[in-house]
């Protein structure tokens, strides 16, 4: 091989290396001001092979902003021997803009000085870096988008403007229809493809990529086995899945159109789009969860308060506002609550201390307790102050929370008014049960006395006193009825079953009641009669107690010591009863007979003792809408007329104070009213009104 041919080969290899590496060489002689370029430098500048450059012309190829730096670097290398390396912009002879890296250093051989260097075309690398920077900016724009459609639009715009991918689009997955629908396409895609299809499951390479999650790259998509349209004008295609959201499609009408850098940038863009769509989906889920939580919070029966670290209310749900009397829609009213201190609405702690999850404490300030032990939850019962000044009982649980990076408290309060009322009702029921024994002893005393007297008479006189034994039987029957009804009263309180009501002749009830009460020489007058709609047994209970009250407290003569002396307030001495005239001592003359005029409504005075003068008369008569029972005894002072109906009210050492309370209970159970006033002859008069005489058929 000749030297000449070897030289030519080396020259060809050198030129090939320059082209492949996009590197050209140059040399400048400061003395002669001659500049030499290799062929690759000429190709970079897009000048013809015969072009002979000058230093001034070479500098003028650079961007105006870069020219001073280039001139200074060459001058310093020539004068001071300082090497340089810099990246400058240039505009080629054909008007194209490129980035080049220029190296230069001084070489000296004897007195000859040369500046030698290289020019490297770094346009692709620079553009790639710029695209990466722009993609980074695009990723922020994608994350700022508020809808999936907006994200799709940003994606195709970035593909066109940054990656020079003029044919691209985003198909999103429709969960309801189970399809991939075109959310955004570039105009070139529409112009090239016409109508943009919606992909059904299994009918396209787009669906395959979406389902598998793997990118698909086709140098010639027409050869793909599952291409949607075999005669498509698209030759090269990229299908990049976007997770569960859809696919990013990129196309070109030229085969083998996408190099590795383009593919890399397209994948970066697709990853950013998927991240943005994930964020949108997450935000939608979070928003839905927040809405559900807000709905729960606003519709919970509990009051929720958020307090700052000082204990001031900064948030409250509708229930909290409403429970305290504030209108949440009214900004003024709402602001009046917000900013208030917790101590202003939680006025007092009703329990002895606070309960935590692990212990009880005598500390009464729940916020102070939580500051000392922030990991626990404090439970307490207190009263909340309503806007109108009233208070109501609540049970509150308070926990320490982090609110917006600052310390705070969450308080959940539940109105326990109903529970408190139930407790009060239970106490009343317990008190009623405690009174039960006293009521029984009170109401059974008279029939027991009658029974005792009848038995005494029968034992004293022997046979032939069937009437006495008959009275004993009646007394025992009455005791049984009283026990049954008292039990019902204890269970049901003042309730009344309408099925127990019937039309009853008042005189008949009065007669039977008179026969079961120790009347001790008193006289009964039924001055008028009428029908009464009532429960007969409980009406008898009312009448018996009123008769007993009159007999025992209406006079100071010849009557047993009062067990309820307060009802008539008598403090005068009582004469001793004669053994032969007292029911308790077996007198047979102390009751009217069955055929007595009482049963016929006579207005004549009836004596219960045939051989003694009576000093008390009990009268029963009718009123408009009711009836009365009165006596001519001591009467009841006005100051005591309200108190006598209270359970247990008595001024006598042996009194129980339940007689007239039973009367009031029976009257209220029927829906009647009872009042006490003065009788015409100075005694006590009880008027029962609101009484119906005809049973309703409705």
PyMOL commands that set and color helices and strands:
alter all, ss='L'
color gray80, all
select helices_A, chain A and resi 3-21+39-45+55-60+64-80+123-144+148-161+187-193+205-212+221-223+260-299+318-323+331-337+342-345+366-372+417-461+466-492+498-500+506-515+536-553+565-567+583-585+597-600+638-640+643-645+659-670
alter helices_A, ss='H'
color red, helices_A
select strands_A, chain A and resi 23-29+34-37+84-91+97-109+112-121+167-174+179-185+216-218+236-241+246-252+303-308+313-316+346-349+354-355+360-361+377-385+391-403+406-415+502-505+523-526+531-534+606-607+617-623+626-631+673-678+684-689
alter strands_A, ss='S'
color yellow, strands_A
deselect
rebuild
show_as cartoon
